[in-house]
Amino acid sequence: MFFSGIEQAPADPILGLTEAFRKDPRPDKVNLGVGVFMDEKGTTPVLECVKRAERLLWETEKTKGYTPISGPAEYGDVVARLVFGPDFHGLAMNSVAAAQSPGGTGALRIGAEFLKAFRQGGTVWMPDPTWDNHKNVFGAAGCPVRTYSYYNPSTRGVDVEAMCAALEKIPAGDVVLLHVCCHNPTGADIDAAGWARVAEIAARAGWLPFFDFAYQGFGDGLEEDRAGLLAVLQKVPEALVASSFSKNMGLYGERVGALMVVAESAKAANAALSQIKRIIRVIYSNPPKHGAALARMVLEDADLRALWLQELESMRQRIAGNRQLLVHGLARRSSEMDFSFIVRQKGMFSFSGLSDAQVDFLREQKAIYMVKGGRINVAGLLPESLGYVCDSIAESLKI
Ligand SMILES: Cc1ncc(COP(=O)(O)O)c(C=O)c1O
């Protein structure tokens, strides 16, 4: 039989962990493995600005008819202004094209298909380490994938020297994937001086930057977080950008994102978009409507936008506050390891520096779940679990 001959696929490492967490009967279990924001009650809430937009949409939406293949032009415009900032020169030149996508993953995958078709044989270089799914997404599209040096475990930061040395050697026909902010999984971001060097190398070496911007607003703020992107685009005329509203608007399951092309002319941007539409047409025909309509409403309506900015700020503050609490909590309990680097990291994730044996100990003995490699979701720490997590991590340091 056809189906009975098919083997079970391995579980996704992160989603599999969530599954194991759900099944764990221990009452004091803590999930630091997931990739979603959690509030102090341990839930991933619908933002109030989104709730209000939903009410408005319910009252005003007249049809569930299909959206255009690349989404409504107004959605593309408002997203491009958010991502690049209203003063970006490409917006005035109409040399930025945007296609709505099913989340950031959808944007990456459409971008990968585009590269496979038009940058044939070009290798896609990604940081080591990177979000697990990056390799799969680009690999599945048939793009050759390699990694460049990024993280230095001894400084717990970006190894700018090693990264720049690697980027220098990447040939002009290749593509370099760059996390704009809140690097997943390390939380270690490139600083302003590092971005200036990346920009200069990109301009000289001629490879195409592909920016993954999945966490705009989760680092230091919407504007601050795009600084690296703009630094490179000051020096380089072309790029691809994948953006997402999963995290910053909490629209995870609605699947809302965009793939953007920065070209050197309006004509080139249009031609690229026309090809992107052909790619979309044969995969899912046109994008899901609801979540993008909400995101557009929040961005276009002054009151909803102001409310969103407040809610985004409070998510950011919760993450930053948790970083402080964790560092202080660990410092009070153990002097074996200096965890102060955790406050320097950005976004939800932190490479905790714990070994795989310590990660296993915490899961098996303490019901504290984190991803192998020691990545923790700082937003997963709750007021009632903080002390227990700090005690347990301190204990794990002795094994
Ligand atoms: C670095 C990075 N890129 C892209 C994504 C894609 O997010 P989504 O498809 O949910 O918008 C994620 C999600 O975790 C991510 O961490």
The ligand as a Gaussian input file, in Angstrom:
#p B3LYP/6-31G(d) Opt

LIG

0 1
 C       13.797000      34.620000      12.640000
 C       12.399000      34.306000      12.252000
 N       12.010000      34.543000      11.007000
 C       10.756000      34.288000      10.605000
 C        9.835000      33.744000      11.470000
 C        8.470000      33.469000      10.921000
 O        7.403000      33.843000      11.637000
 P        5.918000      33.734000      11.100000
 O        5.890000      32.877000       9.908000
 O        5.160000      33.157000      12.223000
 O        5.507000      35.134000      10.791000
 C       10.194000      33.473000      12.791000
 C        9.249000      32.871000      13.736000
 O        9.541000      32.374000      14.766000
 C       11.513000      33.767000      13.188000
 O       11.927000      33.541000      14.439000

